[in-house]
Amino acid sequence: MEIQTFVVDTGSYYFVAVGGLRGDIRRCRTFQPDIKDPDDYFFFMWVESVQGYFLLKQQFLEGRAQEWYLIAEIITEESGPAFFEELSEAMEQRLKTGQFLADGGDSADR
């Protein structure tokens, strides 16, 4: 799902996806996997928002940033800073090894 916009203003930071889904960001972390092809690579951001946890991806082609895409929602009963740290470690490991969403989702290599 394509992200239409990111909004940063006094007291808020959120994204709006196609279809109207909004993510009011509480925390976020980014990760850049090793770049094998400098003309075609990806950048990832996972977000804890009021609405839930989401994974976003942005592709860079020939040095130009493409649109952001929401590629996964992480469903969990847990929340808070400690859980976000655990999630961050798990996401980085999965993205480093290319095992992101082995159940049929994207991988860090595509």
N, CA, C and O atoms as a MOPAC input file, in Angstrom:
PM7 MOZYME 1SCF
protein

 N      0.84200 1    -1.16100 1     0.00000 1
 C      0.00000 1     0.00000 1     0.00000 1
 C      0.89800 1     1.23800 1     0.00000 1
 O      1.75100 1     1.38300 1     0.87600 1
 N      0.71800 1     2.10400 1    -0.94700 1
 C      1.55200 1     3.30000 1    -1.06800 1
 C      1.23500 1     4.31000 1     0.02900 1
 O      0.07900 1     4.50600 1     0.40600 1
 N      2.29700 1     4.94900 1     0.53300 1
 C      2.13700 1     6.03900 1     1.48900 1
 C      1.94600 1     7.31900 1     0.67600 1
 O      2.78300 1     7.66200 1    -0.15900 1
 N      0.85300 1     8.01500 1     0.92200 1
 C      0.58700 1     9.25600 1     0.19300 1
 C      1.44300 1    10.40600 1     0.70300 1
 O      1.95500 1    11.20500 1    -0.08100 1
 N      1.59600 1    10.48400 1     2.03700 1
 C      2.33100 1    11.60400 1     2.59100 1
 C      2.80400 1    11.31000 1     4.00800 1
 O      2.22300 1    10.48900 1     4.71800 1
 N      3.86200 1    11.99200 1     4.39800 1
 C      4.28400 1    12.07300 1     5.79000 1
 C      4.01900 1    13.50600 1     6.22200 1
 O      4.28800 1    14.43700 1     5.46200 1
 N      3.50500 1    13.69700 1     7.40900 1
 C      3.21300 1    15.03400 1     7.91100 1
 C      3.96600 1    15.22800 1     9.21800 1
 O      3.90100 1    14.39800 1    10.12500 1
 N      4.68000 1    16.34000 1     9.29300 1
 C      5.37400 1    16.72500 1    10.51400 1
 C      4.93000 1    18.13600 1    10.83100 1
 O      5.15400 1    19.06400 1    10.05300 1
 N      4.29600 1    18.28900 1    11.98500 1
 C      3.94800 1    19.63600 1    12.42700 1
 C      4.07000 1    19.68900 1    13.93900 1
 O      4.48100 1    18.71300 1    14.56600 1
 N      3.72300 1    20.80300 1    14.51700 1
 C      3.87300 1    20.96900 1    15.95200 1
 C      3.13400 1    19.86800 1    16.69400 1
 O      1.90700 1    19.78500 1    16.64600 1
 N      3.89100 1    19.03000 1    17.37900 1
 C      3.29900 1    18.00000 1    18.21400 1
 C      2.83700 1    16.73800 1    17.51100 1
 O      2.27800 1    15.85600 1    18.16300 1
 N      3.04800 1    16.61400 1    16.20600 1
 C      2.61100 1    15.36900 1    15.55700 1
 C      3.51600 1    14.99300 1    14.39400 1
 O      4.12300 1    15.84200 1    13.74300 1
 N      3.58200 1    13.68300 1    14.15900 1
 C      4.32500 1    13.10100 1    13.04300 1
 C      3.51000 1    11.89200 1    12.62900 1
 O      3.34000 1    10.96300 1    13.41800 1
 N      3.00600 1    11.88600 1    11.41400 1
 C      2.18300 1    10.76800 1    10.97800 1
 C      2.30300 1    10.55500 1     9.48400 1
 O      2.76000 1    11.42500 1     8.74300 1
 N      1.86800 1     9.34400 1     9.05200 1
 C      1.78400 1     9.05500 1     7.63000 1
 C      0.32900 1     8.78500 1     7.27400 1
 O     -0.48200 1     8.41000 1     8.12000 1
 N      0.02700 1     8.98400 1     6.01000 1
 C     -1.29400 1     8.65400 1     5.48100 1
 C     -1.06400 1     7.78900 1     4.25600 1
 O     -0.35000 1     8.17900 1     3.33200 1
 N     -1.67600 1     6.61000 1     4.25500 1
 C     -1.53300 1     5.67200 1     3.14000 1
 C     -2.72200 1     5.81000 1     2.20100 1
 O     -3.76800 1     6.34400 1     2.57000 1
 N     -2.54200 1     5.31900 1     0.97700 1
 C     -3.64500 1     5.25400 1     0.02600 1
 C     -4.77900 1     4.49800 1     0.70900 1
 O     -4.54700 1     3.47000 1     1.34500 1
 N     -5.98000 1     4.99100 1     0.58200 1
 C     -7.11700 1     4.37800 1     1.24800 1
 C     -7.43600 1     5.04000 1     2.57100 1
 O     -8.45000 1     4.72600 1     3.19500 1
 N     -6.56600 1     5.97000 1     3.01200 1
 C     -6.86100 1     6.74900 1     4.20200 1
 C     -6.28000 1     6.25700 1     5.51000 1
 O     -6.43800 1     6.92700 1     6.53000 1
 N     -5.60200 1     5.09600 1     5.52200 1
 C     -5.00500 1     4.62000 1     6.76300 1
 C     -3.99900 1     5.64200 1     7.26400 1
 O     -3.12500 1     6.08500 1     6.51900 1
 N     -4.12800 1     6.01000 1     8.52400 1
 C     -3.22500 1     6.98200 1     9.12700 1
 C     -2.44100 1     6.29700 1    10.22600 1
 O     -2.98300 1     5.47400 1    10.96400 1
 N     -1.16400 1     6.63500 1    10.33700 1
 C     -0.31000 1     6.12300 1    11.41000 1
 C      0.28700 1     7.28900 1    12.17000 1
 O      1.21000 1     7.94400 1    11.68400 1
 N     -0.23300 1     7.55300 1    13.36200 1
 C      0.30500 1     8.61100 1    14.22100 1
 C      1.52000 1     8.04300 1    14.95400 1
 O      1.37700 1     7.24700 1    15.88300 1
 N      2.69000 1     8.44900 1    14.53900 1
 C      3.94400 1     7.81400 1    14.94100 1
 C      4.34400 1     8.20000 1    16.36200 1
 O      4.44500 1     9.37700 1    16.70700 1
 N      4.56900 1     7.15900 1    17.18000 1
 C      5.11500 1     7.33600 1    18.52700 1
 C      6.62800 1     7.15700 1    18.50400 1
 O      7.37500 1     7.94700 1    19.08100 1
 N      7.06400 1     6.08700 1    17.81500 1
 C      8.48900 1     5.76900 1    17.68400 1
 C      8.71600 1     5.18700 1    16.30900 1
 O      7.81900 1     4.58700 1    15.71700 1
 N      9.92100 1     5.37000 1    15.80800 1
 C     10.27100 1     4.70300 1    14.55800 1
 C     11.76400 1     4.41700 1    14.56200 1
 O     12.54100 1     5.05200 1    15.27600 1
 N     12.13700 1     3.45500 1    13.75100 1
 C     13.53700 1     3.09900 1    13.58900 1
 C     13.74000 1     2.74100 1    12.12700 1
 O     12.83500 1     2.22000 1    11.47600 1
 N     14.92000 1     3.02100 1    11.61700 1
 C     15.21600 1     2.72700 1    10.21700 1
 C     16.34900 1     1.71600 1    10.12500 1
 O     17.12400 1     1.52600 1    11.06200 1
 N     16.41700 1     1.07900 1     8.97100 1
 C     17.47900 1     0.10300 1     8.71700 1
 C     17.82300 1     0.11200 1     7.24100 1
 O     16.94300 1     0.11300 1     6.38000 1
 N     19.11800 1     0.11800 1     6.96300 1
 C     19.62700 1     0.06100 1     5.59700 1
 C     20.39600 1    -1.24200 1     5.42700 1
 O     21.51900 1    -1.35600 1     5.92000 1
 N     19.81100 1    -2.24200 1     4.73100 1
 C     20.57500 1    -3.46700 1     4.46400 1
 C     21.81100 1    -3.14600 1     3.62400 1
 O     21.89400 1    -2.08100 1     3.01300 1
 N     22.75800 1    -4.06200 1     3.59800 1
 C     23.93100 1    -3.88300 1     2.75200 1
 C     23.48600 1    -3.58700 1     1.32300 1
 O     22.56400 1    -4.21600 1     0.80300 1
 N     24.14400 1    -2.63900 1     0.70900 1
 C     23.80300 1    -2.24200 1    -0.65700 1
 C     24.64100 1    -3.06100 1    -1.62700 1
 O     25.85600 1    -2.88700 1    -1.71400 1
 N     23.98800 1    -3.94400 1    -2.34700 1
 C     24.67500 1    -4.78000 1    -3.33600 1
 C     24.75200 1    -4.08000 1    -4.69200 1
 O     25.71000 1    -4.26500 1    -5.44200 1
 N     23.73900 1    -3.27800 1    -4.99600 1
 C     23.68500 1    -2.53900 1    -6.25600 1
 C     23.35900 1    -1.08600 1    -5.93100 1
 O     22.21600 1    -0.78800 1    -5.58500 1
 N     24.32700 1    -0.16600 1    -6.03000 1
 C     24.07600 1     1.22500 1    -5.65000 1
 C     23.03500 1     1.93100 1    -6.51600 1
 O     22.60000 1     3.03400 1    -6.18400 1
 N     22.63500 1     1.31300 1    -7.61100 1
 C     21.59400 1     1.89500 1    -8.46300 1
 C     20.20800 1     1.32500 1    -8.17600 1
 O     19.23100 1     1.74300 1    -8.79700 1
 N     20.11100 1     0.37100 1    -7.23900 1
 C     18.82800 1    -0.26300 1    -6.94700 1
 C     18.90300 1    -0.93900 1    -5.58200 1
 O     19.40700 1    -2.05600 1    -5.45900 1
 N     18.39700 1    -0.25300 1    -4.56100 1
 C     18.42700 1    -0.80800 1    -3.20600 1
 C     17.23500 1    -0.29800 1    -2.40000 1
 O     16.49800 1     0.58200 1    -2.84500 1
 N     17.05800 1    -0.87000 1    -1.20100 1
 C     15.91600 1    -0.54800 1    -0.36100 1
 C     16.34100 1    -0.00400 1     0.99900 1
 O     17.44700 1    -0.25400 1     1.47800 1
 N     15.43500 1     0.74100 1     1.59400 1
 C     15.57200 1     1.32600 1     2.91900 1
 C     14.28300 1     0.99400 1     3.66700 1
 O     13.20000 1     1.08000 1     3.08800 1
 N     14.37900 1     0.61800 1     4.93600 1
 C     13.21300 1     0.19300 1     5.70200 1
 C     13.01500 1     1.06100 1     6.93900 1
 O     13.97300 1     1.58800 1     7.50600 1
 N     11.76500 1     1.19900 1     7.34200 1
 C     11.41800 1     1.88700 1     8.58500 1
 C     10.27200 1     1.12700 1     9.22900 1
 O      9.27900 1     0.81300 1     8.57300 1
 N     10.41200 1     0.83100 1    10.52100 1
 C      9.28000 1     0.26800 1    11.23500 1
 C      8.82500 1     1.29600 1    12.24600 1
 O      9.61400 1     2.07100 1    12.78600 1
 N      7.52000 1     1.27600 1    12.48400 1
 C      6.85300 1     2.34300 1    13.20600 1
 C      5.96700 1     1.76900 1    14.29700 1
 O      5.22300 1     0.81400 1    14.07400 1
 N      6.05600 1     2.36000 1    15.47500 1
 C      5.01900 1     2.15100 1    16.48200 1
 C      4.13300 1     3.37700 1    16.40800 1
 O      4.59400 1     4.49600 1    16.63300 1
 N      2.87800 1     3.17500 1    16.09700 1
 C      1.94000 1     4.29300 1    16.00700 1
 C      0.77300 1     4.05500 1    16.95800 1
 O      0.63200 1     2.97100 1    17.52300 1
 N     -0.04000 1     5.05300 1    17.12500 1
 C     -1.25300 1     4.91600 1    17.93100 1
 C     -2.10600 1     3.78300 1    17.37100 1
 O     -2.76300 1     3.06400 1    18.12400 1
 N     -2.09500 1     3.62600 1    16.05000 1
 C     -2.93900 1     2.64100 1    15.36900 1
 C     -2.33100 1     1.24200 1    15.33100 1
 O     -3.03400 1     0.28500 1    15.00600 1
 N     -1.05300 1     1.09400 1    15.65000 1
 C     -0.42100 1    -0.21800 1    15.61800 1
 C      1.02800 1    -0.13200 1    15.15100 1
 O      1.63000 1     0.94100 1    15.11600 1
 N      1.57000 1    -1.30000 1    14.79300 1
 C      2.95400 1    -1.40600 1    14.33500 1
 C      2.96300 1    -1.67700 1    12.83100 1
 O      2.20700 1    -2.51400 1    12.33900 1
 N      3.82800 1    -0.96100 1    12.10700 1
 C      3.86900 1    -1.08200 1    10.65700 1
 C      5.31200 1    -1.12300 1    10.17100 1
 O      6.21400 1    -0.56800 1    10.79800 1
 N      5.50400 1    -1.79300 1     9.04100 1
 C      6.79800 1    -1.82500 1     8.36900 1
 C      6.64600 1    -1.12600 1     7.02400 1
 O      5.75900 1    -1.45800 1     6.23800 1
 N      7.51700 1    -0.15900 1     6.76700 1
 C      7.50700 1     0.60700 1     5.52900 1
 C      8.79200 1     0.34300 1     4.76300 1
 O      9.82600 1     0.02500 1     5.35000 1
 N      8.71400 1     0.47900 1     3.45400 1
 C      9.87900 1     0.24100 1     2.58900 1
 C      9.94300 1     1.32600 1     1.52400 1
 O      8.92000 1     1.75900 1     0.99300 1
 N     11.16000 1     1.75400 1     1.22200 1
 C     11.38900 1     2.73300 1     0.15600 1
 C     12.52300 1     2.22300 1    -0.72200 1
 O     13.55700 1     1.78000 1    -0.22300 1
 N     12.32200 1     2.28800 1    -2.01800 1
 C     13.34400 1     1.86900 1    -2.96800 1
 C     14.08700 1     3.09700 1    -3.48600 1
 O     13.51100 1     4.17300 1    -3.64700 1
 N     15.37400 1     2.90800 1    -3.74100 1
 C     16.19900 1     3.93700 1    -4.37100 1
 C     16.66900 1     3.39400 1    -5.70900 1
 O     17.34100 1     2.36400 1    -5.76600 1
 N     16.31800 1     4.08200 1    -6.78000 1
 C     16.71100 1     3.69800 1    -8.13300 1
 C     17.58600 1     4.78800 1    -8.72500 1
 O     17.18000 1     5.94600 1    -8.81800 1
 N     18.78700 1     4.40500 1    -9.12300 1
 C     19.73300 1     5.33700 1    -9.73400 1
 C     19.86300 1     6.62400 1    -8.91600 1
 O     19.87300 1     7.72700 1    -9.46300 1
 N     19.96300 1     6.45600 1    -7.58600 1
 C     20.16800 1     7.58900 1    -6.69300 1
 C     18.92200 1     8.39000 1    -6.36100 1
 O     19.00900 1     9.40100 1    -5.66500 1
 N     17.76800 1     7.96300 1    -6.84200 1
 C     16.53100 1     8.72000 1    -6.59900 1
 C     15.59300 1     7.92900 1    -5.69300 1
 O     15.29000 1     6.76300 1    -5.94500 1
 N     15.14600 1     8.59000 1    -4.64000 1
 C     14.20200 1     7.95800 1    -3.72300 1
 C     12.84700 1     7.80000 1    -4.40500 1
 O     12.33400 1     8.73400 1    -5.02100 1
 N     12.28300 1     6.61100 1    -4.28600 1
 C     10.95200 1     6.32700 1    -4.80900 1
 C      9.93500 1     6.50800 1    -3.67300 1
 O     10.29700 1     6.93800 1    -2.57800 1
 N      8.70000 1     6.18800 1    -3.93000 1
 C      7.65100 1     6.33000 1    -2.92500 1
 C      7.85100 1     5.34600 1    -1.78000 1
 O      8.46600 1     4.29400 1    -1.95600 1
 N      7.33600 1     5.68800 1    -0.62300 1
 C      7.29500 1     4.77300 1     0.51400 1
 C      6.09800 1     3.85700 1     0.34400 1
 O      5.06200 1     4.26500 1    -0.18200 1
 N      6.24600 1     2.60200 1     0.79700 1
 C      5.15000 1     1.63700 1     0.78900 1
 C      5.00800 1     1.01200 1     2.16100 1
 O      6.00100 1     0.68200 1     2.81000 1
 N      3.77400 1     0.85100 1     2.59800 1
 C      3.46800 1     0.09700 1     3.79800 1
 C      3.40100 1    -1.35400 1     3.36500 1
 O      2.53200 1    -1.72900 1     2.57900 1
 N      4.31400 1    -2.17500 1     3.87200 1
 C      4.37800 1    -3.54900 1     3.38500 1
 C      3.94000 1    -4.58000 1     4.41400 1
 O      3.74900 1    -5.74900 1     4.07900 1
 N      3.77700 1    -4.15000 1     5.68000 1
 C      3.31500 1    -5.10700 1     6.68100 1
 C      2.75400 1    -4.37200 1     7.89000 1
 O      3.20600 1    -3.28600 1     8.25200 1
 N      1.76400 1    -4.99200 1     8.49500 1
 C      1.28600 1    -4.57500 1     9.80000 1
 C      1.64400 1    -5.69500 1    10.75800 1
 O      1.41000 1    -6.86800 1    10.46800 1
 N      2.20700 1    -5.33800 1    11.89100 1
 C      2.60600 1    -6.32100 1    12.87900 1
 C      1.51900 1    -6.33000 1    13.95500 1
 O      1.32800 1    -5.34200 1    14.66400 1
 N      0.81300 1    -7.44900 1    14.06800 1
 C     -0.28600 1    -7.57800 1    15.01800 1
 C      0.24800 1    -8.17300 1    16.31400 1
 O      0.84300 1    -9.25000 1    16.31000 1
 N      0.03400 1    -7.47400 1    17.41600 1
 C      0.51500 1    -7.93500 1    18.71400 1
 C     -0.33500 1    -7.32900 1    19.82200 1
 O     -0.94700 1    -6.27500 1    19.65100 1
 N     -0.36200 1    -8.00200 1    20.94300 1
 C     -1.03200 1    -7.48400 1    22.13200 1
 C     -0.06800 1    -6.61800 1    22.95300 1
 O     -0.49800 1    -5.84500 1    23.80900 1
 N      1.22400 1    -6.75200 1    22.68900 1
 C      2.22900 1    -6.04600 1    23.47400 1
 C      2.44400 1    -4.64000 1    22.92200 1
 O      2.12000 1    -4.35500 1    21.76900 1
 N      2.99800 1    -3.76500 1    23.76600 1
 C      3.30800 1    -2.41100 1    23.32200 1
 C      4.32600 1    -1.80100 1    24.27000 1
 O      4.70200 1    -2.40200 1    25.27600 1
 N      4.75900 1    -0.61100 1    23.93600 1
 C      5.67000 1     0.12800 1    24.80500 1
 C      7.11000 1     0.07600 1    24.35300 1
 O      7.45700 1    -0.64900 1    23.42100 1
 N      7.96000 1     0.86100 1    25.03000 1
 C      9.36700 1     0.98400 1    24.64300 1
 C     10.13100 1    -0.33900 1    24.66300 1
 O     10.92700 1    -0.60100 1    23.76200 1
 N      9.90100 1    -1.17500 1    25.67500 1
 C     10.63200 1    -2.44800 1    25.75200 1
 C     10.26500 1    -3.35100 1    24.58500 1
 O     11.13600 1    -3.97600 1    23.98000 1
 N      8.97100 1    -3.42200 1    24.26800 1
 C      8.55000 1    -4.24100 1    23.13200 1
 C      9.11800 1    -3.68000 1    21.83100 1
 O      9.55400 1    -4.44400 1    20.97000 1
 N      9.11900 1    -2.36400 1    21.67800 1
 C      9.64600 1    -1.75700 1    20.45500 1
 C     11.12300 1    -2.10500 1    20.27800 1
 O     11.56300 1    -2.35400 1    19.15600 1
 N     11.88900 1    -2.12600 1    21.35900 1
 C     13.30300 1    -2.50900 1    21.27500 1
 C     13.44100 1    -3.96200 1    20.82900 1
 O     14.28600 1    -4.27500 1    19.99000 1
 N     12.61200 1    -4.85400 1    21.38900 1
 C     12.62900 1    -6.25900 1    20.96900 1
 C     12.25800 1    -6.38900 1    19.50300 1
 O     12.90100 1    -7.12900 1    18.75800 1
 N     11.22700 1    -5.67500 1    19.09000 1
 C     10.80100 1    -5.68900 1    17.69300 1
 C     11.92400 1    -5.18200 1    16.79800 1
 O     12.17700 1    -5.75500 1    15.73800 1
 N     12.59100 1    -4.12500 1    17.20900 1
 C     13.67600 1    -3.54900 1    16.41300 1
 C     14.79800 1    -4.55700 1    16.19600 1
 O     15.30100 1    -4.70300 1    15.08200 1
 N     15.18700 1    -5.25000 1    17.25600 1
 C     16.24600 1    -6.25800 1    17.12100 1
 C     15.81500 1    -7.37500 1    16.17400 1
 O     16.59900 1    -7.81800 1    15.33400 1
 N     14.57300 1    -7.82700 1    16.31000 1
 C     14.06700 1    -8.90000 1    15.44600 1
 C     13.97900 1    -8.44200 1    13.99100 1
 O     14.35100 1    -9.18900 1    13.08600 1
 N     13.49500 1    -7.23000 1    13.75900 1
 C     13.36300 1    -6.73000 1    12.38400 1
 C     14.72900 1    -6.59100 1    11.73300 1
 O     14.91300 1    -7.00400 1    10.58800 1
 N     15.68500 1    -6.01800 1    12.44300 1
 C     17.03000 1    -5.87200 1    11.87200 1
 C     17.61500 1    -7.22900 1    11.50200 1
 O     18.19400 1    -7.38300 1    10.42700 1
 N     17.46800 1    -8.20200 1    12.37700 1
 C     18.00700 1    -9.53400 1    12.10000 1
 C     17.35400 1   -10.14300 1    10.86400 1
 O     18.04200 1   -10.70000 1    10.00900 1
 N     16.04300 1   -10.04100 1    10.76700 1
 C     15.33800 1   -10.61300 1     9.61000 1
 C     15.72000 1    -9.89100 1     8.32100 1
 O     15.87400 1   -10.52600 1     7.27700 1
 N     15.87100 1    -8.58000 1     8.38700 1
 C     16.24900 1    -7.82800 1     7.18800 1
 C     17.69700 1    -8.10900 1     6.78700 1
 O     18.00400 1    -8.17700 1     5.59700 1
 N     18.58200 1    -8.27100 1     7.75700 1
 C     19.98200 1    -8.58400 1     7.45800 1
 C     20.12100 1    -9.92400 1     6.76400 1
 O     20.95200 1   -10.07700 1     5.86800 1
 N     19.32300 1   -10.88900 1     7.16500 1
 C     19.44100 1   -12.24000 1     6.62800 1
 C     18.53100 1   -12.48200 1     5.42700 1
 O     18.56600 1   -13.55600 1     4.82700 1
 N     17.71800 1   -11.48600 1     5.07700 1
 C     16.81100 1   -11.65700 1     3.94800 1
 C     15.62600 1   -12.53500 1     4.27400 1
 O     14.94400 1   -13.00700 1     3.36400 1
 N     15.36000 1   -12.77000 1     5.55300 1
 C     14.28100 1   -13.65300 1     5.96200 1
 C     13.02700 1   -12.89300 1     6.36300 1
 O     12.18400 1   -13.42000 1     7.08900 1
 N     12.90300 1   -11.68300 1     5.90500 1
 C     11.73600 1   -10.89100 1     6.26900 1
 C     10.46200 1   -11.55000 1     5.74500 1
 O     10.32400 1   -11.81800 1     4.55200 1
 N      9.56600 1   -11.79600 1     6.64200 1
 C      8.25000 1   -12.37700 1     6.31300 1
 C      8.36100 1   -13.58900 1     5.39700 1
 O      7.82200 1   -13.60100 1     4.29000 1
 N      9.06100 1   -14.59500 1     5.87000 1
 C      9.23900 1   -15.82700 1     5.09900 1
 C      7.91400 1   -16.49500 1     4.73700 1
 O      7.87800 1   -17.43300 1     3.94100 1
 N      6.83700 1   -16.00600 1     5.32500 1
 C      5.51500 1   -16.58500 1     5.04200 1
 C      4.88300 1   -16.00600 1     3.77900 1
 O      3.66500 1   -16.06900 1     3.60700 1
 N      5.70700 1   -15.44200 1     2.89700 1
 C      5.17000 1   -14.96600 1     1.62200 1
 C      5.31100 1   -13.48100 1     1.38700 1
 O      4.88900 1   -12.98500 1     0.34200 1
 N      5.89800 1   -12.74800 1     2.33600 1
 C      6.07100 1   -11.31700 1     2.17000 1
 C      7.32900 1   -10.99900 1     1.39100 1
 O      7.94200 1   -11.88300 1     0.79300 1
 N      7.70700 1    -9.74400 1     1.40000 1
 C      8.91600 1    -9.30000 1     0.72400 1
 C     10.14200 1    -9.81400 1     1.46300 1
 O     10.03700 1   -10.33200 1     2.57500 1
 N     11.29400 1    -9.66600 1     0.84100 1
 C     12.55500 1    -9.90600 1     1.53000 1
 C     13.42400 1    -8.67800 1     1.32200 1
 O     13.13000 1    -7.83700 1     0.47200 1
 N     14.48400 1    -8.57700 1     2.08900 1
 C     15.36900 1    -7.42900 1     1.96000 1
 C     16.00000 1    -7.36700 1     0.58700 1
 O     16.39000 1    -6.29200 1     0.13300 1
 N     16.10700 1    -8.50900 1    -0.08500 1
 C     16.71600 1    -8.53500 1    -1.41000 1
 C     15.68300 1    -8.37900 1    -2.51500 1
 O     16.04500 1    -8.32100 1    -3.69100 1
 N     14.44200 1    -8.31300 1    -2.17200 1
 C     13.27200 1    -8.20100 1    -3.03700 1
 C     12.44500 1    -9.38800 1    -2.81800 1
 O     11.39100 1    -9.53000 1    -3.43800 1

